[in-house]
C-alpha cells in the first residue's frame, strides 16, 4: 500500500469519525426536540412553556449546526484528492473545533432551561417521565459533544 493511500485512508477515517459523532448528536437532539414538541402540545403554565420553547429552539439550532458541519466535511472530502493532506487535516480540525465551541455554548444555554424545567413543582406523571428522558438525552449529548471536542483536539 502506498503512502498516498495510507494518508487518504487516514483522512477518510477522520471524516467518518466526525460524521458518526454528528449522527449520534443528531439522534440525541431529535429525541430532545420530539419530547419538547410533545410537551408543548399540552397546556402549560408560562414558565414551563418558556423553558420547553427554549429547549426546542436551542435543539433546532444545534441540529442546524451539525448539518453545517456535516456539509463542510462532505465538501472537504470531495476535495480530498486535490488538497494537501496537512491542509485537509487543518481545515477538518478548524471546522470541528468551531462547531464544537458553538455546540458547547448552545448546550450550556439548553442546560439552564432543562435544569429550570426539572426543578418545577407539581408536574404530572407523563411530564416527569419526559423530564427523565430529557436528562438522559442531555447526558448523551454532553458525552458526544465532549467526544467531538476531543477528536478535534487530536487533529491539532
C-alpha positions in Angstrom: 0.0 0.0 0.0 1.4 3.4 -0.9 2.0 6.3 1.4 -0.7 8.3 -0.5 -3.3 5.5 0.0 -2.4 5.4 3.7 -2.9 9.2 4.1 -6.2 9.0 2.1 -7.4 6.2 4.3 -6.5 8.0 7.5 -8.3 11.2 6.3 -11.4 9.2 5.4 -11.4 7.6 8.9 -11.2 11.1 10.4 -14.1 12.3 8.3 -16.1 9.2 9.2 -15.4 9.7 12.9 -16.8 13.2 12.8 -19.8 12.1 10.7 -20.5 9.3 13.2 -20.3 11.7 16.2 -22.5 14.1 14.4 -25.1 11.3 13.8 -25.1 10.5 17.5 -25.5 14.1 18.4 -28.4 14.5 16.0 -30.1 11.4 17.4 -30.0 12.8 20.9 -31.2 16.2 19.6 -34.1 14.6 17.7 -35.2 12.9 21.0 -35.0 16.1 22.9 -36.8 18.0 20.2 -39.5 15.4 20.0 -40.2 15.3 23.7 -40.3 19.1 23.9 -42.7 19.2 21.0 -45.0 16.6 22.7 -44.9 18.6 26.0 -45.6 21.9 24.2 -48.8 20.3 22.8 -50.2 20.2 26.3 -51.5 23.2 28.1 -48.6 24.5 30.2 -48.0 27.3 32.7 -46.0 30.2 31.4 -42.7 29.1 33.0 -42.8 25.5 31.7 -43.8 26.8 28.2 -40.9 29.2 28.2 -38.4 26.5 29.2 -39.7 24.0 26.7 -39.7 26.5 23.9 -36.1 27.5 24.8 -35.1 23.8 24.8 -36.8 23.2 21.4 -35.3 26.3 19.8 -31.7 25.5 21.1 -32.1 21.9 19.9 -33.1 23.2 16.4 -30.1 25.5 16.4 -27.7 22.6 17.4 -29.2 20.4 14.7 -28.6 23.1 12.1 -25.0 23.5 13.4 -24.4 19.8 13.0 -25.9 19.9 9.5 -23.5 22.6 8.5 -20.5 20.7 10.0 -21.6 17.6 8.0 -21.8 19.7 4.8 -18.3 21.1 5.5 -16.9 17.6 6.0 -18.6 16.3 2.8 -17.3 19.3 0.9 -13.8 18.7 2.2 -14.0 15.0 1.3 -14.9 15.9 -2.2 -11.7 18.0 -2.5 -9.6 15.4 -0.7 -7.6 14.4 -3.7 -6.6 17.9 -4.6 -5.8 19.2 -1.1 -2.5 18.7 0.6 -3.1 16.2 3.4 -1.9 18.7 6.1 -4.2 21.4 4.7 -7.1 18.8 4.7 -6.4 17.9 8.4 -6.1 21.6 9.3 -9.4 22.5 7.7 -11.1 19.5 9.2 -9.8 20.5 12.7 -10.9 24.1 12.2 -14.4 23.0 11.2 -14.8 20.6 14.1 -13.3 22.9 16.7 -15.5 25.8 15.7 -18.6 23.6 15.6 -17.6 22.1 19.0 -17.3 25.5 20.6 -20.6 26.7 19.2 -22.3 23.5 20.2 -21.0 23.8 23.8 -22.4 27.3 24.1 -25.8 26.2 22.9 -25.7 23.2 25.1 -24.9 25.3 28.2 -27.9 27.5 27.3 -30.1 24.4 26.9 -28.8 23.0 30.2 -30.1 26.1 32.1 -33.6 25.6 30.7 -33.6 21.8 31.3 -32.4 22.3 34.9 -35.1 25.0 35.5 -37.7 22.8 34.0 -36.5 19.9 36.1 -36.9 22.0 39.3 -40.5 22.8 38.7 -43.1 21.5 41.1 -46.5 20.0 40.5 -45.8 18.2 37.2 -47.9 15.3 36.0 -46.5 11.8 35.7 -46.1 11.9 31.9 -44.1 15.2 32.2 -41.9 13.7 34.9 -41.2 10.7 32.6 -40.3 13.1 29.8 -38.1 15.0 32.1 -36.2 11.9 32.9 -35.7 11.2 29.2 -34.5 14.9 28.7 -31.9 14.3 31.4 -30.7 11.0 29.8 -30.6 12.5 26.3 -28.7 15.6 27.6 -26.2 13.3 29.3 -25.6 11.6 25.9 -25.4 14.9 24.2 -22.8 16.2 26.6 -20.8 13.0 26.1 -20.9 13.3 22.3 -20.0 17.0 22.3 -17.0 16.2 24.5 -16.0 13.4 22.1 -16.3 15.9 19.1 -14.1 18.4 21.0 -11.6 15.7 22.0 -11.5 14.4 18.4 -10.9 17.9 17.2 -8.0 18.4 19.6 -6.4 15.2 18.3 -6.2 16.8 14.9 -4.5 19.9 16.1 
